[in-house]
C-alpha cells in the first residue's frame, strides 16, 4: 500500500515533538551529571628556583 505525500509529511511532522522531547531528556541527564562533577582547580607547582652561576657549571 502506497502512502500519499501528505500522509508521509504529516507522519514526519508528528514525530518532531517526540524527537525534541528525547533530545531535551538526554540534555537534562548530561546537565545533572555535569552539576555533580567537582571542578579541579589548577594550581602553580611550588618549585624553589635556584640560581646557578656559569662558573659552577663548568666544575
Backbone torsions as a table, in degrees:
resi	resn	phi	psi	omega
1	UNK	NA	130.7	179.9
2	UNK	-93.1	149.4	177.1
3	UNK	-107.3	144.4	177.6
4	UNK	-72.5	160.7	-179.5
5	UNK	-60.9	-33.9	-179.8
6	UNK	-65.6	-43.1	179.4
7	UNK	-65.4	-37.6	179.3
8	UNK	-65.5	-44.3	179.6
9	UNK	-65.9	-43.0	178.9
10	UNK	-62.6	-40.1	178.3
11	UNK	-65.2	-39.6	177.5
12	UNK	-65.5	-42.6	179.5
13	UNK	-68.0	-29.5	179.0
14	UNK	-69.2	-26.1	-178.6
15	UNK	-87.1	-13.5	-178.8
16	UNK	-59.9	-47.4	178.3
17	UNK	-61.5	-33.8	178.1
18	UNK	-65.5	-43.3	178.9
19	UNK	-66.0	-37.6	177.5
20	UNK	-64.7	-41.6	178.3
21	UNK	-60.9	-45.1	-179.8
22	UNK	-63.7	-42.7	-180.0
23	UNK	-63.4	-42.2	178.9
24	UNK	-68.5	-34.6	177.8
25	UNK	-63.8	-46.6	179.4
26	UNK	-65.0	-41.9	179.0
27	UNK	-60.9	-42.1	178.9
28	UNK	-64.2	-37.9	178.2
29	UNK	-63.8	-42.8	179.9
30	UNK	-68.2	-35.5	178.4
31	UNK	-66.8	-38.0	179.6
32	UNK	-69.9	-35.3	177.0
33	UNK	-68.1	-41.4	-179.8
34	UNK	-65.8	-31.6	179.7
35	UNK	-70.1	-27.9	-179.6
36	UNK	-79.7	-20.8	-177.8
37	UNK	-69.9	146.5	178.7
38	UNK	-95.6	130.0	179.9
39	UNK	-79.9	130.0	179.5
40	UNK	-92.1	127.5	180.0
41	UNK	-90.2	134.3	179.5
42	UNK	-86.1	127.9	179.7
43	UNK	-117.3	152.4	175.6
44	UNK	-72.5	138.5	178.8
45	UNK	-67.3	142.3	-179.2
46	UNK	-91.0	93.8	-177.3
47	UNK	-120.6	134.2	177.7
48	UNK	-88.8	123.6	-178.4
49	UNK	-92.5	126.2	-179.7
50	UNK	-112.4	125.8	179.6
51	UNK	-85.9	126.1	-178.0
52	UNK	-115.9	131.6	177.8
53	UNK	-75.4	153.5	-179.9
54	UNK	-64.8	-34.2	-178.7
55	UNK	-66.2	-33.5	-179.8
56	UNK	-70.2	-28.3	179.9
57	UNK	-71.0	-31.0	-177.8
58	UNK	-73.2	-24.3	-175.7
59	UNK	-75.7	NA	NA
